[in-house]
Amino acid sequence: MENDYSKYIGMYMSTYSFVGQNKLEDVANEVLGLGWEAEDDVVQIEAILEALCPNMFVVEFIANSKFEDDIRVRIRDEYQVRHELKELVDLFNWRKTSTNDSILMAGDLKKLTELVDKL
């Protein structure tokens, strides 16, 4: 992914751990206000991520977790599929102009159809 936002994917204990591990103090101060305190961790982490990369992540509280890190950040399924589609379209366009291999292009179209079906 372009700006390596995937580094935010993971499990966290609180807004403090999310901000600290990802060195997002400045963003947190801007989004949550100077002197913020961790309160509703899921909502706060979502707000920080929305400021960085809108609609890219899902933040979930994992109930009954056996671990202290009970907040999961993951990429939205739709975002991931869109990203894969864009890469595939780019590859398809490259093959269309660079080669004339209909077998490879047919494979690209099959993969494209599978990704569209996920939407």
Steps between C-alpha positions, in 0.01 A plus 500: 500500500619843411588652839544172688191559709507125558737568790195598707348152469522312827379455853513776759419541869382861486515828313824567688662182366374566144630858500830409668584196287427689180655832607176688435516748787467803272204353314332399827544853639351645183204259486427446869623834634805598699518316831263224385444194715411150387128451554305318233799331335323364192343836418825688559709263289240515222514881507880502474497251213226693316720810516788307346322283243120527480292183461802270500481332840262322731565527874340228712484416868556128555275397788617223733855524370756299696755772433527861613522610137129480426465769231556384144579727207457344157461618143143520375421209271366736232816710509719193459291375208512844334878506544533154342269602215709806426818293491335246271367766263848655483649157420232433242565835330874435500453157344259641243759752380817295559403150394239335298461196725131420511552213747651736761230759433228236540651411840496869593133523404417191708673654804323830432162324493578323829589829668190676370289213634639575849347849490 
